[in-house]
Structures are given as C-alpha cells and as structure tokens.
Amino acid sequence: MNGLTVVIVLRVRLGAVRDILAAGLTLLPWSAAMAVASWLSGARLVPQYGLRVLFTGLVAATAATAALMAAPVGPPDAIDTRMDA
C-alpha cells in the first residue's frame, strides 16, 4: 500500500501540477478511513468473530493481488495518460 500512496501523490504533484500541500492532502480522506476501519475491525469484528475474520481478510487480499498480477497489461504507449480523458 505504501508504494501506491507514493505513486498517487507523485501523480497529483507532477501530472496535475498541484502544489506540495494539495498533493499531500489528496490522501487524507483515505488515511482517515483506514484508521476508522482498523479501529472497527480491532474493536468489534475480532472479538465477535475471532481469528476467522483475520484469515478471511488475508485470503481476500492475496486473491486480489494474484488477480491484479495476472491481469493483462498492454505496452506503455497504449495507456492513455492524459488528465482530461
């Protein structure tokens, strides 16, 4: 996840030509949502469902990563990188 956040901030900074503060604040809602989700899962889901919820999350994350790695990717020149598209 850390690599993705760096890429998003750099894309906003360099691609959209925003200032550094705006680029950094782009991920503030995502960070707040991750903090709330972490608190909810630790405070409610784990005591209620036990370790099953942790293993289910691990399996879901592994499956999503495997699906993304198996997805076909075209050559770099075929990807449209225009911001107005």
C-alpha positions in Angstrom: 0.0 0.0 0.0 2.8 2.4 0.7 4.0 2.2 -2.9 0.6 3.1 -4.1 0.3 6.1 -1.9 3.6 7.4 -3.2 2.6 7.0 -6.8 -0.7 8.8 -6.2 0.9 11.7 -4.5 3.6 12.0 -7.2 0.9 11.8 -10.0 -1.1 14.6 -8.4 2.1 16.7 -7.8 3.7 16.2 -11.2 0.8 15.2 -13.5 -1.9 17.6 -12.3 0.7 20.3 -11.4 -0.6 20.9 -7.9 1.4 22.3 -5.0 3.0 20.0 -2.5 0.4 20.6 0.2 -2.5 19.8 -2.1 -0.8 16.6 -3.3 -0.1 15.5 0.3 -3.7 16.2 1.4 -5.1 14.2 -1.5 -4.9 11.0 0.5 -6.2 12.5 3.8 -9.7 11.0 3.5 -8.2 7.6 2.6 -5.9 7.7 5.6 -8.8 8.7 7.9 -10.9 5.8 6.5 -8.1 3.3 7.1 -7.8 4.5 10.7 -11.5 4.1 11.3 -11.7 0.7 9.6 -8.7 -0.5 11.6 -10.3 0.6 14.8 -13.6 -1.0 14.0 -12.1 -4.3 13.0 -10.0 -4.5 16.1 -12.7 -3.3 18.5 -15.7 -5.2 17.0 -15.0 -7.8 14.4 -12.2 -9.7 16.0 -13.8 -10.1 19.4 -17.1 -11.1 17.8 -15.8 -13.5 15.0 -12.4 -14.4 16.3 -9.4 -15.1 14.1 -11.6 -16.1 11.2 -12.1 -12.5 10.2 -8.3 -12.0 10.0 -7.8 -15.1 7.8 -10.7 -14.1 5.6 -9.1 -10.7 5.1 -5.7 -12.3 4.3 -7.3 -14.6 1.8 -9.2 -11.7 0.1 -6.1 -9.6 -0.1 -4.0 -12.4 -1.5 -6.7 -13.3 -4.1 -6.9 -9.6 -5.2 -3.1 -9.3 -5.5 -3.0 -12.5 -7.6 -5.8 -11.3 -9.8 -4.1 -8.0 -10.4 -0.8 -9.7 -11.2 -2.5 -12.0 -13.7 -4.3 -9.1 -15.4 -3.0 -8.4 -19.0 -1.1 -5.2 -19.4 -0.6 -3.5 -22.7 2.5 -1.7 -23.9 3.2 1.6 -22.1 2.4 3.6 -25.3 -1.1 2.2 -25.4 -2.0 3.6 -22.0 -3.8 7.0 -22.2 -2.1 9.3 -19.6 -3.9 12.5 -20.4 -5.6 14.1 -17.4 -8.5 15.4 -19.5 -9.5 12.0 -20.8 
